[in-house]
């Protein structure tokens, strides 16, 4: 069957969406509704609450160092399915946790599973299965993380209120195990193994799969690589602790748990929309337009979060809208930067290295909101810092693109 007539590339895209639905949406994004309750029930400090998510980031970083090798040895299908199942197992561990060490151990499982079924293997799958419309495919697949954030926060908050936090974790774990089975059914390693070719538009010439996944240009110098990795490191602050502490920010200024849960559901919808829109912007307007879309939205979100103490129902909605649109920088942008800047043949290594750097930023800045909140009795100063780091990252990326022509 010719690649233009085959639906298989889009089924792989759907499998990737379900993987991110489970590991990024349910495993990571939705965890923020549990964090205030974990801190309250266990008597943890704000810093301890931050360290639970920091532990998750530490294990994401460790897993990133070998995820490409694991995918090459065992295949994308096996590694992505195993990652989803690990996150399901972590939910069971969270349900049974009765100490700080147990919560950190459960977070470690989430971190490994998130990496194995997350953006790096998804980007590799899109690079193998799509010659054209890679931005759209990556945006659609990565939007799965936002879909689960649409309905899960409200549902899980109601389960917590009626049956307790452990029951909510167990229900979530069951849903994730179902996703793992579906990922196994849908994802395949590469089109050549099925006698197919990567997806291409009808007017596009066929090219070998190895060429379809290659990148452009001569690559970056060592100095430019250092700058790109610094930018990715800075981006880790707003997309990691900035995102995971939104519930703590709005709880601390007096918003109710149900309002915040509804806010997270809305955030999930904007995350899905933002990733799809960002993919389209990159495909149609090029890297300049895509970078402005991603960075501009996230910078606006940080500025609005700084204004959280002003109160009222409108500011959180505006901040959440901008945050959701800007989270496309975690999914679509790294693959585009790798394709544009990392040199011919450097796509797969570039995606992993950029993702590793941003995860390192999540790890380094993870404790910052809790530490500043313990010291200054407010989460707002952390968002001031995040705004500054993000602005610096935007400046670096624009400079690198200008240097690359």
N, C-alpha and C positions, 0 to 999 in steps of 0.2 A: 504494500500500500504506500503510495507517495506521501511525503510528509505533509503536503498541503491538504490532503484529504483525511489525514489521521487526527483523531482527537487525543491520541496518547500524550503529546506534550502538555495539553491542557489538563489531562488527568493527573499528570505528575505535578503540575501547578496546583491542582486541588489538594493533592496529598501533602504538598509543602504547606498549603494554607492550614490544613488540619493539624499538622505538626506544630506550627506556630500558634494556632488556636489553643493547643494544649500547653506547650512549654513556656511561651512568652505571655500569652493572654491569661490563662488560668494559673500557671505556675509562678509567674513573676508579677505581672501587672495587677492581678486581682489580690495578690498577697497583701497589698497595702491596706485592704479593709480589715485584715486580721491584726495588723501590727499594733494599733492602739489597744485592742482587746488583749493581746499577749502581754503588752507592757502593764496594763491595768491589773489583769488577773494574777500575773506572776510577781508583781511588785518590782519590776525591772526599772532601771533608770532610762532616761531617753537615750543615753549613750549606749546602753546594752541593747535597746531596741534597734539602734543603727548598726550595731555589730552583728546582729543576726543577718541582715541583708548584706553587710560587708563580707561575711563568711561565704555567702552565696557567690558574691562577685569574685572572691579569691579562688574558689573552685572553678568558676567559669574561666578565669584566666589560666589556671593550670591545665584545664581540659583543652583550651584553645591551642596550647603548644603542640599538641599531638593529634588534633582532630583531622587535619589533612591526611596524615599518615594512616590513621584508622579508616578514613573513607576510602583511601587508595587500596588498603589491604582487604577490608571486609565489605566494601561497597556502600554507597549512599543509603540504599534501602535498609540494610541491617542496622547501620549506625543511627539513622534517624528514628527507626522504630524503637531501638534500645533506649534512645534518649527520652522518648515520650514515656516509655514504661518506667524509667527511673524517676521521672517527675511524679507519676502516679504513686510510686512507692514512697516518695518523700511526703505526700499528703497523709499517708497512713502513719508515718513517723511523726509528723506534726500533731496528728490527732492523739497520739500516745505520749507526747512529750510532757515531762513534768519537771524539767530543770533547764537552765540556760544552756548547758552542754548538749542536751538532747535537741533543743531548738536549733542550735548551730549545726549539729550533725544532719538534721533534716534539711536545713538550708544548703548544706554541702551537696546532698543528693540532687537537689533542685538545680544547683549550679552546673553539675556535670551533665545532667539531662538536657538542660537549656542549651548548652554548647553543642552537644551531639545532634540535636534536632533543630538547631537554631539557624541563624542567618548565614553562617559559613557553608554548611552543606546545602542549604537552599540556594545560595548564590552559585555554587558549583553545579547544582542540578539545572538551574536556569541557563547557565553558560553552556551546558552540554546539549540541552533540549531545544534551545531557541537561538536561531541565527538572527532573526528580526524580532522587533517588539520586546526586547529584553526588559526595558524599563516597565512596560505595561505588565508583563508576566511577573516580574519581581514585585511590583506594586500590588497586584492582585493576590499573590501568594502571601506576602507579608501582611496584607490586610486581615488575614485570619486572626492575628493577635488582637486586633481591635474588636472583631465580632464577638469574641467571648467576653470582652470587657463591657459590652453593651448590656447584657442581661444578667451576667453572673454576680456582680456586686449586690444588686437589690435582692436577688434570690438567696444568696448565701448570707446576707445580713439578716433576712427573715428567718432562715434556718438557725442562725446563731441565737437570735432572740427567743426562738421557741424551744430549740433542742440543745443549744450549746455550741461552742466553737469546734469541739471534736467531731460532732455530727456533720457540721459544714465541711470540714476537711475530708471526711470519708465520702460524702456525696461528690465532692470535687474529684477525689481520686478515682472513683468509679467512672466518671465521665472521661477522665484522661485515659484510662485503660481502653475504653471503647475507641477513642481516637487513635491509640496505638495500633489497634487491629486494622483500622481503616487506612492508616499510613502504610502498613505492610501490603495491603491490597493494591494501593494506587501507585506508589513510588517505584520507579525502576532506575537502574544505575545510568544507562546511556542508551541513545537510540540505536547505535550500531548493533548492540546485542539483540535487538528485536527486528533487525532488518529494516530500520527506518532511518530517516535523516532529521536533523534539527528543523524546527518550524521556520518557515520563511514566507514572506508575502508572495503572492502569485507572480509579481513582476520582478522578483529578486532572483539572481543567479544562485544555483546551488554551489556550496563550497564544502570542502571536507570538514568534518566535525572539529578536528584539531585546529583548523584555521578559524572557524566560527567563534571559538572561545578565546582566540588570541587577542592581545591588546595592541594599542597603537603607540607610535613614537619610540624614542630611544631610552626612555626611563629617566629616573631622577638621579641626580648626584647624591653623594652621601649627605651633604649639607641640606639639600632639599628633602631627602628622606627624613632627616632629623626634624625638619620643620613640619612635614606632614604628620609625623607621628606625635609631635607636640600638639598639633591642632586636634588630632583624634583623642589624645589624652585629655585635653581641655573639654572636649565635647562630652566625655564620659561623666563629667560632674552634673550638668543639667539633665541628661537623659537617664542617669542612674539614680543617685540620691535625690536629685531635684524632682524626679517623677515619683519615686517611692515615698517621699515625705509630703506629698500634697495633702494626704489625709491628716497627717500630723499638723501641718500648717493651718488648715481650715478648722480642725478640731480645736486647736489652741486659741483661735480667735472667736470661738463660740458657736460655730455651725453645728447642727444636729447630725447624728450618725446616719439617719435616713436621707437627709439632704445630701450628705457627702456621698452616700452610696449611689443616689440618683445621678449625682455629678460624675461619678466614675463611669456609670453606664453611658452617659452622654459622651464622656471622654473616649470610650471605646468606639463609638460611632464616628467621631471625628478622626481617630487614629486610622480607622479603615479608609475613610474618605481621603485623608491626607496622603496615605501611601499610594493609593490609586492615582490621585491627582498629580502627585510628585513624579510618579513614573511617566505619566503622560507629558508632563512639562519637560522632563529630561528628553523624552523621545521627540517631541515636537519643537521645543525651543532651545534644546541643547543644554550643555552643562551650566552655562551662565545663568539661564533662567531657572534651572532646577536648584542650583545653589542658593540663589536669592529666595526662592520659595521656602526651602527648608530652613535656612538660617534666619530669614526674616520672621517667619512664624514663631520660631523658638525664642528669638530675642524679645519679641513682643510678649510672649508668655511669661518670661522671667520678669519683665518690667511690671506686668499686671500682678504677678505673685507678690512682688514687693509692696503693692498697694493693698494687700489682703486685710490689714487691720482697719481699713476704711469701712468695711462691712457692706451690707446690702446684698441682694440676690444677684445683681447684674455682673459685678466684677468677677466672681468665681466662674460664671458661665463664659465670659469673654476670655478669661485666662485659660480655661479648659479647652475652648475652641482653638485658640492659638497653640496650646500645648499639643493637642491631638494632631493638628496639621503639621507641626514641626517635628513630631516624632518620626516622620518619614526619613529624617536624617540618620536614623539607626538602621534602616533597611535598604533603601534605594541608593542613597548617596555613596556609601563605601564601595559598592560594586562599580558605580560610575567612575569614582576617583581611581580605582584600580585599573579600569579599562582605559581611562584617559591619560594617566600619569605614570603607570608602573612599567611601561615598556612592553615590547612584543614578547608574548609568552609569559608575562608576569602576572596574569590575572588572578590565578588561584592563590599564589603566594601573597599577592598584594591584598586581596580580600582578607585573608587570615591575619596578616600583619596589621592592617588598619583596624580590624576588629579587636585584635589583641591589645592595641594601644588604647582604644576607647574603653575596653574592659578594665585595663589598668587604671584609667582615670576614675571609673566607677569605684574601684577598690580603694584608691588613694583618698578620694573625696567622700567615700561612703560614711565615715564617722562624723564628718564635719557638721551636718545639721544638728545631730544630737548633742555634740560637744558645745556648739555655739548656743543651743537652746538651754543647756544646763548652766552656761556661763552668763548669757545675756537675757534668759527667760523669754526668748522669742526665736521663731524659725525664720523670720524675715531676713536677718543679716546673711544667712546662707544663700538666699536667692539674689542678694546684691553681688555676692562673690561669683555666683554662677553666671550672672549677666556679664560680668567683666571677662570671665574666662571664655565664654561663648563668642563675645565680640572679638577677642584676640584670635580665636580659631578661624573665624570668618575672614579676618584680615590675612591670615597666613594662607588659607586656601585660595583666595583671590590672587594673591601674589604668585603662588605656584602656577596657577593657570595662565597668568600673564607671561610668566617666564617660559612656559611650554608653548606659547603661541595659540 
